[in-house]
Amino acid sequence: MLRSIAFMPPKSRRASVVPVVPVVRPVVAFIVSAALAWAAAAGAVPVKTEHVEAELVSAHSALAPGQTATLALRLRIQDGWHTYWRNPGDSGLPTTLAWTLPQGFVAGPIEWPAPHALPAGPLVNYGYEGEVLHLVQVTVPAGGSGAPVKLAARADWLVCRETCIPDGADLSITLPMAAGASAPADSGWAQPIAATRAALPRALAGWTARAQAQGQTIALTLVADGAAASPGDLRFFPDEEGRLEPSAPQTLARDASGGYVLTLPAASQLAAFTRLTGVLTASQGLATPAGAVRSALLDVPLEGAVAAGPKPRFDAPAASIAALATAPAIPGAATGALSLVTAALLAFVGGLVLNLMPCVFPILSLKALSLAAPGHDDRRKLQFQGVAFAVGVVATFVALAGLLLVLRAAGQQLGWGFQLQSPAVVTALAVLFFVLALNLSGVFEFSSLVPSAASWNARNPYLDAAASGVLAVVIASPCTAPFMGAALGFAIAQPPAETLAVFVALGLGMALPFLLLSLFPAWRRVLPRPGAWMERLKQLLAFPLYATVAWLAWVLGAQVDNDAVVRLLGTLVVVAFALWCWRAYRGSGARGFAVAALAGLAVAAVTGMPLLDGARDAEAATAHAATAAGDPSWQPFSPGKVAELAGAGRPVFVDFTAAWCVTCQVNKRLVLNTAKVREAFAARNVALVRADWTRRDAAITAALGALGRNGVPVYVLYRPGKDPLLLPEVLHQQLVEDALATL
């Protein structure tokens, strides 16, 4: 929590002031200065993300009314990672600041230090490594009071190495208002900020610069007004994207007059422009009347014409929503911007379809068939149970949406199904489904496991119905039904009220079938009459749950390793043994079975507990990254890889998938892995890229967000010279062939 303390000197007492004034005044002055400095230091707390430490710092320990204060966004970047300049180069995004200031305060633009060229494979980006200060001038209104002032900003940046992670933090600094017209000078950051300001690029003095177009290159000639030492290596960074090719070499030579000629490669898609503006850096410094400088601003007219050509630029990590909104659609493709009403309708239909998904159908079918059992003749009571079930479903969807919004507001890059990206959650669900399956198989009854459960259900039928709704949503949460992807992608990008409205529609759609059966008893006539078949069906429906457990074990193996799968299976075996022993104890009363059951649960806890340890996540992510490639014909996703392939003019098909996504696996086996679809991809030289979201990946989350989606599956075809094409969540062979026909 940010806080500041303003020091107020104690009221003086007449009886004691006169004798000690010479002593008190210096002491008070010292304490005031120390308190102001402490307040400035306490006003900003660094925020640490995975690869960056960020904070707002000030050159002064207080704000002077009517003056300008210098603040800085300090980014301490982990070794090997980098952030970006205002022009990021071949790929990337510049750092941004969105200020929230008291009335009368005005923040200026970021004053950018000179960037460095950062090679990334065949690409070159412009940015910063190590520590960088982004300076901002803040105008302080005149006549301010002595109360502390909070200056806040939302900082967003992209931090990259082999992968790119959209990152950011909400930062603030609290500073007191100085009593006089000038602010105390030393806040502890005065010297680093002054050094950064001294190194900022300034207009080049003492040199004559000329830029001339020569075909596909621009010749930048620099001639010193007098004798000057060699500037060393020169590099020019253009202010605007698309002017020069960042990855092409810039060559330096001397001309006959002794000047320096830096040959700059023009971007092939460049239309004619009239001025060359940007930052010039020199490894040994450019001699100026004020001394040698390592960087300088250039703004010179461009003489001659620059050839233009149709080279499309691909901005990693993904195409924008606007591009998709204007892209031509193929039959069944989900494109275009959505309204709230349309998104809510799609979510409602998606919720209906969720009832038929393999991970949900067994539980909800048992719930529906329970209406045919004896004891459901009280119409009013049954209707209230249906409403309670719907309330449980909707409330759980809203709770998941709220949690997702809170985590995203805290800087986490998350999407729908985020809970299944945790090995701990996968393990817990596997144990839950296994216990439910054992119950359906008749290994034990919950009433025997917890004697008070049956009577509790009888006394609290509405709470039991609501709990069934909660369980149904927990089971359904990793699934994405048709129509859901576009709706949820729209919802996450909206204000909280609209987001929650879409999730309410999703919950209503999922709860509707059971709710209708409860509200209209006549509809229950379509259900079979009660009989022995119900017990057999109950036991039969255990097998889809066993299959779900096997699928979750496979997901865990994809996330972590085979040892985790073995540990999970061992835990399930011991859990089954403990439940069997407890049933035997309830039947015979032999205490040995009770001891064995308790011992079994203890062994299960010891065996399975490491799977619930969040500290293993980093190791699990490493293991997953090493094995996620799978099929060698599919390349692993990274923004740089997609940019490289698209920049080379190849069509690129990106499969956003996850091991825990049932629809993804069905599409993979029935469509994407078939011989005909593979041959169609090969015939058109389509590069295949797989974005595996089984584990949390901020770059993939950001790419999904740019496509207007918030869950998987998502399929995108990037086409040379055309807008990208977004395919629907459920694929079939003809749909893919129609998409490829648009290339």
Salt bridges, closest charged atoms under 4 A:
GLU50 OE2 - HIS51 NE2 3.62
GLU53 OE1 - LYS48 NZ 3.68
GLU53 OE2 - ARG74 NH1 2.80
GLU55 OE2 - ARG74 NH1 2.84
ASP79 OD1 - ARG76 NH2 3.99
GLU111 OE1 - ARG197 NH1 2.94
GLU131 OE1 - ARG74 NE 2.94
ASP156 OD1 - ARG154 NH2 3.13
GLU162 OE1 - ARG161 NE 3.07
ASP170 OD1 - ARG154 NH1 3.54
ASP239 OD1 - ARG86 NH2 2.61
GLU240 OE1 - ARG243 NH2 3.46
GLU241 OE1 - ARG313 NH2 2.76
GLU245 OE2 - LYS311 NZ 3.27
ASP299 OD1 - ARG275 NE 2.68
GLU303 OE1 - ARG210 NH2 2.98
ASP315 OD1 - ARG313 NE 2.65
GLU445 OE2 - LYS538 NZ 3.80
ASP617 OD1 - ARG695 NH2 3.85
ASP631 OD2 - ARG678 NH2 2.20
GLU644 OE1 - LYS641 NZ 3.94
ASP655 OD2 - ARG690 NE 2.96
ASP692 OD2 - HIS624 NE2 3.87
